[in-house]
Amino acid sequence: MRRPRPGTAFSRAARVASATNEDRDPMTNRNFRRLRMPPAGWWRGLAVSASTLVLLLAVSSCQSVSRSAVDLPNVPGAKYIGSKECEQCHDKIYRDFQTADHARLIAAGPNAINAGCESCHGPCSLHSDSGGDVKPPYSFTPGRPQTSSYGARLADPPARATETVCFQCHADVRGQFNLPSHHPVPEGRLRCTQCHSPHKGSINLAGGTSLLSENDGCFRCHPAQRGPYVFEHEAVRDGCTACHAPHGSVNAKLLTVRDANLCFKCHFQQVSGGRILIGGSDHSLRVQQGTCWTAGCHEAVHGSRVSSSLRF
C-alpha cells in the first residue's frame, strides 16, 4: 500500500485521525491519565474512612443488639422511672454504670425504659421524689433490720440480701450453690459482688478487658496457689475454671470431674502392649491407686518449686 505524500489532503486527514485516536486512548494520552488518576493520598483516605465507618457500625451493633428485656417485680406504691433519673444524685455511679453489663437491661413492653439500676434496686419513684429520704425497695443497707424507739420492728421489710436479688435472674447459679461443694455464699461468708462487679465494666472482676487474668479474681482469696513456681502446671494458665466450677459442684474442692478423668482431658493415654502410658511412663498400676493428686504422685497440682513432675 502506498503511503500518502506529505502535504496532501489525505495525509492531513490521517494525522488528524491518528491524533484523535491517541487523545481518546487512556493508555497514550498523558493528559487523560493525569485527569483520571486520583491524588496520591486519595486511596489512603478512603481506606481510613471505610475503617472508621465499619468500626462505628460495629460499636452501634454491639450497643443495640446486646439488650435483654427483664420482667421486673411490682412494689406497691412505687413505679419504675428509668436509670436516667439516678444520675441526678449518683452521677459517678451512673457514669461508670454505662460500661457495666447490667446497663443493657431494659424493661419489657412497648414503653421500655433502661432498667439497669432498678432491675436490682426496685422501682425508685418514691426514693427519687423524696430526695433520697425514702430508701429504694432493695437498698442492700448493711446491719440489722430497722426498729422503732420501742425496739419493735418497723412495718417496712428489711433490705433483701444481695444474693437474693441476684438469684431472681440467675436461678441456675442458685442451684449450683445448693450442691455439696460450693463457695460459702449461702452461709453468708462470701458475697456475689466480691467476684462480680455490678456497677462498672465486665460482670467478672478479672478476665475480659479488665487487663487482669481470670485467675486474679481467685488469687485474692487463694494466694497460696498464685506462685510463682519453678515448675508450673500449664493448666493454671488456662484459668482456674479449667478444673474448678466457680459456684458449686457435686465433687470435692469444686472440681468439675472427681477422678483421674479430669487429668485425662489434657494428658492423653496411650495403650501399648497391655500397658497404659501417660507421658511415656507406665501408669498401669498407678491409676488404680486413686486420683492423680491423692495417690502420692502429683500432689502439687498448681505448681512445684522442686519437682518437675509436680510430685510435691
C-alpha angles and dihedrals in degrees: 000000000000117000114234115256117249115263096027122122091244093056092049091051090050092053092049091050091047092050091047092052091049091051090053094047110089091202095059105030108084092190090054092052092047093052096043101044113086121233119281095256096042096095092047092052091048091052092050091048092049092049091050091050092050091049092050091049091049093050091046091050093050092049095048103037100044095072126126125199114218131195103233123207121248120241117194113248096011134088137193117263103175133252093276091075090059091065093075093073105010098048098149094047090046092050092051091041091067087074094048124104091231090059088078093066116110133181115258121247139057093294094054118174133186100271099175097121096036094046086077104021098042129230108337104192093113091045091052097043092051093051091243098311091113111059121227114265090257108030099153090222110178121235137046124325113279117265135193125247088269093057096252120129118257121246092246111093116242120256114279120251113262092241092054090058092048092050091057088076102018099057092151090060090050088058092050091054088057092061119106095256114044143135110273096257096121089050091055096242094112134034131211090235091062089072101021126054111215098182108042139033125330117002087239113073091211131040129028115059095338090099089235126108118249090249095060091078090056096042092064088073098023104046094154090070094053097080134158095227131187089219112036127201105233091214090069089064089059090058136265091272089067086081106010133061107227098217110025145328141187088236128078119265090020090283117167091218123028103211143034090300086082090064093041090066087077105014104064123210124231120197113207127163092346092308129115109227121195116177089351092300126113109251098167094119098026096063089056093058095068140277118342093252099044103043094078092262117093103012097148093072096163097046143303137229096205110023125065090197091052091243094147 
